[in-house]
């Protein structure tokens, strides 16, 4: 498992990202689940909020992670 700590801008939640399996990351902050990012077969990334609702499709992992943390305010 890998861990990434995002130093997000003040408009976004600071998040710890965990790669729980290849191509699937989850984020939390202070014990609160923020959402997940999944690598798609197409090569893009799907971002979902804490309720599992898709917040978008992104070409880059960083963009998908930013979308999850910006939803969590």
Number of C-alpha atoms within 10 A of each C-alpha: 8 10 13 12 13 17 11 13 11 9 11 17 20 20 25 18 21 17 17 12 11 10 13 15 22 24 26 20 15 8 9 11 16 24 25 26 28 21 20 14 8 7 11 14 23 23 26 23 22 17 10 11 11 15 16 15 19 19 14 13 20 12 14 24 25 18 22 27 25 18 16 20 11
